[in-house]
Amino acid sequence: MKKNYEERIRTLLSKMTLEEKIGQLQQCGPSLVGAFDVSFDELLNMMFDGRITREEFDRLMGTAEQDFHEDDLRAGKIGSYNGIGDSAAANRLQKIAVEETRLGIPLLFGYDVIHGFRTVTPIPLAESCAWEPKLWEKTGRVAAKEATAAGVHLTFAPMVDVAKDARWGRVSEGAGEDVLLNADYGAAKVKGFQGDDLTKEDAMAACLKHFAAYGAGEAGRDYNRVDLSVQRLWEEYMPAYKACIDAGARAVMPAFNDINGVPCTVNSRLLRDVLREKWGFNGLVISDSNAIAECVSHGIAKDKRDAAKQALLAGMDMDMSSNSYVECLKELVESGEVPERVLDGAVENVLRIKFELGLFDHPYQTNEERESVCMLTEESRAIAREAAVKSLVLLKNENHILPLKSDAKIGIFGSLAADKGQMTGAWAIGARPEDCVSMVEACQERGISCQYSEDGKDMLKIAASSDVLIAAVGEMKEESGEAASRADITLNREHLALVRDLLATGKPVVVVLFNGRPLAIPELAEHVPAILEAWHPGVEAGPAILDVLFGDVNPSGKLTTTFPAATGQCPMYYAHINTGRPGGKSKFTSKYLDAPVEPVYPFGYGLSYTTFAYGELKVEKKEDAVWVSVSVSNTGERDGEETVQCYVQHVAAKRVRPVRQLKGYEKVGLKAGETKEAGFMIPFAELSYYDWDMNKIPCEGVLRVYVGGDSRAELMEEVVL
Ligand code: GLC
């Protein structure tokens, strides 16, 4: 039974001064004071731009002291910190807040725990390819246990931004292009992070992000404008955020972008009308980093004061690191431009999450023994390995080149096979390269006959004494994630050249892809006999990849995002509309002169070491739902798992509808020769959509139901609704 803190919140609020109220809305991170006069972000940019080396960056960081603004903290001007991933530092700051400020209101510690804290699991885009909510919840639980031991109270996750454009770097951070999968992924993560009782010491509040439609940025460019029909906003993006709210997420982070000209940061239609009124959310709304101040750059606020006013009035409770609220709100309230009751509302939301987390009763992470023993345990490594194995997607396996024989002599080429630091992907702040096991290390641990060449040196010599050659290619982790959009998503020249050279040796070649987004790899798809998509798979990268390459595990991953044939096809996604002239061979159809209209690998696709066949499909109209059942058989020689996918197409509607929409999926374990039934209940409500005037209307007329192992499924039955 959820406790009610409202009386305690009101009592505390009544004692607070205006300055103390404003202080509760301030979140800051440690800033760096060092022998250099640039900010941390600028230093990071200098490293990414190559103006300084990684070693110079580390040296400069080593000389930096972290300034935690302790004088402001003592003065009650700080309510929260971002990025304190260490319980000793957190406890030290918490002690100041609790014992040295007038009211002793505890601090809230936020941190980006996106896919693991110390036990880094596969990037979300990878883990989503497992199509397994129970797994997503399980890895969320591991992350919460570790992060809370380090003093974290709130994670800025799950990210559930539906992403249909592979040029966008943050496609790595969510569950791909489908809204149902993002919804299920987000809800599972919320449950994993928060557990069953938010006051427990190993529970942390989930902050769904980025609200809303951040993945729809024009041209796939990060932070870019989102110009979207309200129909598509509500049909293809909002359900993922709503699922997280329904799962009990206690915080929301509005997105950097505007939607149809109004930045989410100051968008009251989103933050008040939808989030508070329509969805009944009473948790915390915290800005993205510096986003309030950036409303001046957006061109929606004339200065920081105007931005602070608009943001608070729109429903933004806490200001992450822009200092807009602490600099401007006092004067705005005293001048009457912002009613104090609006400020009180925001403070109540901050106090509420602190009460819900039990911070007034147990403000400190006192169990230091837990912190020293709970990180990177065998159990959490085993879960990371399970998640990594299930995230791998077998894209091609000509002539059953895979699985390899246990005594196969292999030659491995490419730095990604040995570079442990690359395995953790773009969003693992607490990651330590030494925690990761690379492919090369895993080979050594298993005693596999393996010769390794980082750059292809001695290729012919190695090829001559190898049975199979493995190319580890794709993207460095810095090439995906935030502020990492790419205008060309083909494999880079060096990697392509390496693969061509390996093919030229005449030996069988296996490509293992390490990447944070779909890549346009038509040449690999055509010429390489076996391709395994490994993404950035986390601390257990090497063992998981070898589990699949050597057949200890039968791969079951299925793509949750389309692999285009060319960058120019982006945005490319399975749930597209048909148009009046569907892309085909004849001239006057919707197609390209210089590229196909089909992807290289479609949504939902993934091979197995066995084969599956689908039997009779039954579709029945029930009182308020469509009932779908199908038999699926394992027709191969070994046990495996098939993710049975159920798609619908509303053939003739009041607005054109996608040719396919995922409405259900079920991962079915099948022994060799076994047959099972899979079933889906699709409530009519989940088939409704919006007309031109935004009236929600039912699906009527012919509905086609497709079932199969990917989004090209052809087994179909029609039902009339
Ligand atoms: C970043 C990201 C956001 C993250 C925040 C705090 O800019 O947009 O996802 O949670 O800053 O680190």
Boltz pocket constraint, residues with backbone or C-beta under 6 A from the ligand:
constraints:
  - pocket:
      binder: B
      contacts: [[A, 82], [A, 112], [A, 156], [A, 209], [A, 288], [A, 289], [A, 482]]
      max_distance: 6.0
